[in-house]
Amino acid sequence: MADIPHLDSTVRLTDGRVLAWREWGDTDGRVVLAFHGVPGSRVWWPGEAETVAAGARLIVFDRPGYGLSDPAPGRPMVGWAADVAEFTELCGIGRFGVVGWSGGAPYAAAVAATMPDRLTGVCIACSASISCALPGFELADDDRHVLELIDRYGPAEAASRSADEDQDWAAGLRADPTTLVGINDVADGDRWIFEDVGLADGLYASVRESVRQGAIGSASDWVAQLTPWGFAFEEVEPEVHLWHGAQDATVTLERFERVAELLPRATLTIWPDVGHFGPVRYWGDVLDAALGR
């Protein structure tokens, strides 16, 4: 087995954009594609030891506008599935699993809806954004503001304007990523992560890298969440494994249950002892499901 911790690569897509990713695990292993939260980037994903032990080749992307990947403001969720399809073709990847954590969850669903026959497993963990497409979704004031920008300027310009409005936030994270979340701001079941210097440093490095280009990545994700996704939950054919941290104050179990009801095939697991960072503790279980084990 060839161990490849932290191998960075880029590829140029047919529309000229650069897509960046980092991979580790086994170069000859079964592929799992991981989609980070908001903010997030390619430079960190928990569970390196479990990934190597599983013989998996884990690929973590910078979505457009994050890290080293060129922006693509205004694209719907399903546009990311097109990027994944092109990436896997260029890299000679056949079947693969997908994992979407937090803000990356809708993108995992988009891939599942458009490439069902290519997938070994579909995993969605600790995500509030996956419920944005639910009928009757309740908008926050900030959501309404972004919708006003979309109505007035269209999705692409709305993302650019929203990114400009958030430039101070992005600059603050670039200077000090610990301001995003600290040990006193997380659930009791997640605090051990921030007491582990290696895990905490990796997480903060990912946050810093996420705003390398400012807020255009997160702004584009926000717009994509509030505009038509290009698919419906009912169109997702593969079984979807859903995980919820019972201590997660940002994600309600009721919304996750509604998502599970709309998906044709879904398994919902509740982790009682963790919050939003549940995949750090339970990465082995998530990885097994993504590999179809």
Summary of the structure (lengths in Angstrom):
residues: 293
radius of gyration: 17.6
end to end distance: 19.6
largest distance: 53.8
contacts: 1044
relative contact order: 0.17
helix: 47%
strand: 18%
